[in-house]
Amino acid sequence: MPLDQERNLPFWAHLDELRTRLIRSLIAVGIGVVVAFWKLNWILEKVVLAPMQSDFITFRVLCRVGACVERMARVRLQAIAPSEQFLKALVLSFAIGVIIAFPYIVWQVWQFIRPGLYRHEARALKGIVFYISGLFFVGVLFGYYVLVPLMMRFFMGFQLMSEVENIWRIGDVIGLIVQTVLASGLAFQLPVLLWGLSWAGLVTAEGLIRWRRYAILAAVVLGGVLTPSPDVLSQLLLALPLWGLYEVSVLVVRLSERRRRPFLPFAGIR
């Protein structure tokens, strides 16, 4: 039976609680936005645009393994609309606010759904906030330290003609970096997603193992598409983690199936 038997709340009470959780999450994001906007110049120069410099830590590491990056091509940044810099400052601050507040948002979601779970479901989900948040931050770091530098290196060095100068809109640069980092953070939720599908009975560990060869192929293809740099090392830097995520997902689903076996005979009795 549900964990919270005494809280047989009506529908409107659940909506009110959901509203409270959303407001708290928005307040947390707002605090992050204020902090980011306060230090925006430093964040933009030392963090956001840092992967466009040849001395960025990713390029230094690549140089140690024999893949040194020549001096990055010069790129001029510009704003072509009166409100472009201000609007992109808000976008960047909001993205940073979401990243900072992400664990708290996940915790608020967990606190909302937890009372409606059965005891064995709550036990199975123990630590879910930590796992989701941890995977998200690992994905964000991977996007920032791997995907963004490799993309910037390629786009900054690619020219149709030597006479063509790279003059980029600052809004496009910020948008690309923010989208890449957030997308990477969400992509690293793959083990959690497949675990949820397994709990719902939609996928199994054996099924994921049978599809492993296609997962490896997809990882290699994505490594080539998302990393437009022609060198194999850059493509492998993305393909290997994607494959690793899939293998972790297989392990998580297998462990989940073993833990759920004691409850399977009573799946229809709650």
Secondary structure, 3 states (H helix, E strand, C coil): CECCCCCCCCHHHHHHHHHHHHHHHHHHHHHHHHHHHHCHHHHHHHHHCHHHCCCCHHHHHHHHCCCCCCCCCCCEEECCCCCHHHHHHHHHHHHHHHHHHHHHHHHHHHHHHHHHCEHHHHHHCCCHHHHHHHHHHHHHHHHHHHHHHHHHHHHHHCCCCCCCCCEEEHHHHHHHHHHHHHHHHHHCCHHHHHHHHHHCCCCCHHHHHHCHHHHHHHHHHHHHHHCCCCCHHHHHHHHHHHHHHHHHHHHHHHHHHHHHHHHHHHCCCC
